[in-house]
């Protein structure tokens, strides 16, 4: 199991949300630069960074900071939040980002997604964030009637190779992941699935691995010390 420690950024600070609610924001960890170094020193193989400001606005609000972090990192970086143009993708790739997570734009702008896959297929990851099995977009604040499984299957047909799946109701709760939905999406597509949301301890990671999922994003449990990158 590869653990991707999460750095969610608002106004240049590391934070955690509760169930995707921007009104329930808690500052965590240290400054982004030192937190990144801590994760690397602790043995992270890849780090997940989200521009939460960008997820809401639709623009890369923290492009400069995240680019700086990516350039300084000695491990691959996965970035999401506000990535809705080829120019933004190109800027992140040039900064050294290895994986680009596209969420809202994958649903709302198929032409953009196809262009991104044509130019950067190896780098593109689709973020599927669901509440009650329906996809939510724009920083999880806009709910749709799109079924997460059907959407995952469409993404696979377009050539997507990796999907981050988050059950929003579990995110930041430390109540355990939605194993049923993780199992369903893993079985529905051949894409690599990255588990996200609610992961609280090694036992959760072990069950996710038993499903056949090899990567998991861990946020709150990493900061609270209930999951460690080493030992």
C-alpha positions, 0 to 999 in steps of 0.5 A: 500500500502506497500512502499519499499524505495530503496537504490541503491548502487555503491561503497558503496554509495547511488545513483540513475540512470536515466532510468538505465543509469550508465552514469547518476548517482546521489548520493543521501541521506546519508551514507548507514547505516544512510540512512537505519536508517532514513528509519526505523525511518520514518516507513519503513516496508521493505527496497529494496537494490540493489548492482548495481556494482554486477548487472553489474559484476554478482558477489555480489560486496557489499555483506559485506556492505549489509550483515552488513546493513541487520544484523543491520536492525530491518525490513525485507530487500529485496536485488538484484544485482549480485545474481547468485549462491546458495552460494550468496543466502545462505550468504544473508539469513544467514545475515538476508536478507528476500527476494532475487531478482533474475534477470539476472540469472532467464533468463540465468540459469534455473537450478540455478533458480530451485535449488534456488526455491527448497531451498529458495522458500519463499525468492525468488523474480524475478526481471523483468526489461523491455524496450519496453516490452522486458527484459533487463539483466546484470544491464539493459545493455543487451537487449533481445527479451524475452517478459516480460509477457511470462517470468512472466508466465513461472516464475509462472509455476516454482513456483515463488510467487513474481515478481518485475516489472520495466519499465526501461524507467520510472525508475528515471524519476519521470514521473509516472509508466507504469500503462498499463504494470503493469496492464497487468502483474498483470492480467497475473499471480497470483504472487504478483507484486511489482511495480517499476519505475517512481513513483512520488507521492501518486496519483501514489501509489493510482492508483497502488493500484486500479490495485490490486498491494499492494507493490511499490518500491520508490526511487527518490521520497523518496529522493526528499520528494514527497512521505513520509513513514508517513503521 
